Amino acid sequence: MKKIYLLILAFGFLSLGHSQEKQTKKTYRTNYRALVSRPKQDTIPKQDVEELRLFPNPVTNGTVAIHTRKNLPKNVSIYDVLGKEVLRTKINGKTLNVSSLNAGVYIIKVTETNSISTRKLVIK
């Protein structure tokens, strides 16, 4: 009986040693092109609008003046504090009518050509 146990034990050690020799290390190649890619044209950060000024802020009379260095036509979006867009318009002049908005704090995004800026806007 002892011989059988020794035989089984020896066979077990041999099979363990043999199975470890068969294992080979697999080398994985990292695809760096997939990890690092160029951003699309629309995701490239754009410059700030030059010398953007909003006044009066806080707004009390229902209009806000938006001045920039170039004073070109501007796309204006206004968001509430939850991120919901409450107003979107295009202005050619310098004044924006915000009388339709309730009193509160908003984020105003001004886009002029390829430049974008955001500011906090308070309406009383």
C-alpha positions as CSV (number, residue, x, y, z in Angstrom):
1,M,0.0,0.0,0.0
2,K,2.9,2.3,0.8
3,K,4.3,1.7,-2.6
4,I,1.1,2.8,-4.3
5,Y,1.0,6.0,-2.3
6,L,4.6,6.7,-3.1
7,L,3.9,6.0,-6.8
8,I,0.9,8.3,-6.8
9,L,2.8,11.0,-5.0
10,A,5.8,10.8,-7.4
11,F,3.5,10.9,-10.4
12,G,1.8,14.0,-8.9
13,F,5.1,15.8,-8.5
14,L,6.2,14.9,-12.0
15,S,2.9,16.1,-13.5
16,L,3.1,19.4,-11.6
17,G,6.7,20.0,-12.7
18,H,5.8,19.1,-16.3
19,S,2.8,21.3,-16.4
20,Q,4.8,24.3,-15.1
21,E,7.3,23.8,-17.9
22,K,4.7,23.9,-20.6
23,Q,3.4,27.3,-19.5
24,T,4.9,30.1,-21.6
25,K,4.6,33.7,-21.0
26,K,2.4,35.4,-23.5
27,T,3.5,38.8,-24.6
28,Y,0.8,41.3,-25.3
29,R,1.4,44.2,-27.6
30,T,-0.3,47.4,-26.7
31,N,-1.9,49.3,-29.5
32,Y,-0.8,52.8,-28.8
33,R,-2.6,54.2,-31.8
34,A,-5.9,53.2,-30.3
35,L,-4.9,54.8,-27.0
36,V,-3.7,58.1,-28.4
37,S,-5.6,59.5,-31.3
38,R,-6.1,62.9,-32.7
39,P,-9.2,64.7,-31.6
40,K,-11.9,65.5,-34.2
41,Q,-12.0,69.0,-35.4
42,D,-15.2,69.9,-33.5
43,T,-13.6,68.7,-30.2
44,I,-10.6,71.0,-30.4
45,P,-10.9,73.7,-27.7
46,K,-11.6,77.0,-29.2
47,Q,-10.3,80.4,-28.1
48,D,-12.2,82.7,-25.7
49,V,-14.1,85.6,-27.2
50,E,-11.7,88.6,-27.0
51,E,-12.7,91.2,-24.4
52,L,-16.1,89.9,-23.7
53,R,-18.1,92.2,-21.4
54,L,-21.6,91.8,-20.1
55,F,-23.4,94.6,-18.3
56,P,-25.4,95.3,-16.3
57,N,-24.8,92.1,-14.3
58,P,-27.0,91.6,-12.3
59,V,-29.7,92.5,-14.9
60,T,-32.6,94.5,-13.6
61,N,-34.2,96.1,-16.7
62,G,-34.6,93.0,-18.9
63,T,-31.8,93.7,-21.3
64,V,-28.1,92.9,-21.2
65,A,-25.4,94.5,-23.3
66,I,-22.8,92.2,-24.8
67,H,-19.6,93.8,-26.0
68,T,-16.6,92.2,-27.7
69,R,-13.5,93.5,-29.4
70,K,-14.8,92.6,-32.9
71,N,-18.5,93.2,-32.3
72,L,-19.5,90.6,-34.9
73,P,-22.9,88.7,-34.9
74,K,-23.0,86.4,-32.0
75,N,-24.8,83.2,-31.1
76,V,-26.0,83.3,-27.5
77,S,-27.2,80.4,-25.4
78,I,-28.4,80.8,-21.8
79,Y,-28.5,77.8,-19.4
80,D,-30.1,77.5,-16.0
81,V,-28.1,76.0,-13.1
82,L,-29.3,72.5,-13.9
83,G,-27.8,72.8,-17.4
84,K,-31.1,73.1,-19.3
85,E,-30.9,75.5,-22.2
86,V,-33.6,78.2,-21.6
87,L,-32.8,80.7,-24.4
88,R,-30.9,80.4,-27.7
89,T,-30.7,83.3,-30.1
90,K,-28.4,85.1,-32.6
91,I,-27.8,88.8,-32.1
92,N,-26.3,91.3,-34.6
93,G,-26.2,94.2,-32.3
94,K,-25.0,94.6,-28.7
95,T,-28.2,94.1,-26.7
96,L,-30.0,90.9,-25.7
97,N,-33.5,90.8,-24.3
98,V,-33.8,88.5,-21.3
99,S,-37.1,89.7,-19.9
100,S,-38.6,86.3,-20.6
101,L,-36.4,84.7,-18.0
102,N,-37.2,84.4,-14.3
103,A,-35.0,85.9,-11.7
104,G,-32.0,83.7,-10.9
105,V,-28.5,82.6,-11.8
106,Y,-27.8,81.5,-15.3
107,I,-24.8,80.6,-17.5
108,I,-24.5,82.5,-20.7
109,K,-22.4,81.1,-23.6
110,V,-21.4,83.6,-26.3
111,T,-20.0,82.3,-29.7
112,E,-18.4,84.7,-32.1
113,T,-16.9,83.2,-35.2
114,N,-14.7,80.3,-33.8
115,S,-14.4,81.7,-30.3
116,I,-16.5,80.7,-27.3
117,S,-16.8,82.2,-23.8
118,T,-19.1,81.5,-20.9
119,R,-19.9,83.8,-18.0
120,K,-22.3,83.8,-15.1
121,L,-25.4,86.0,-15.6
122,V,-27.6,87.1,-12.7
123,I,-31.1,88.3,-13.3
124,K,-33.0,90.1,-10.5
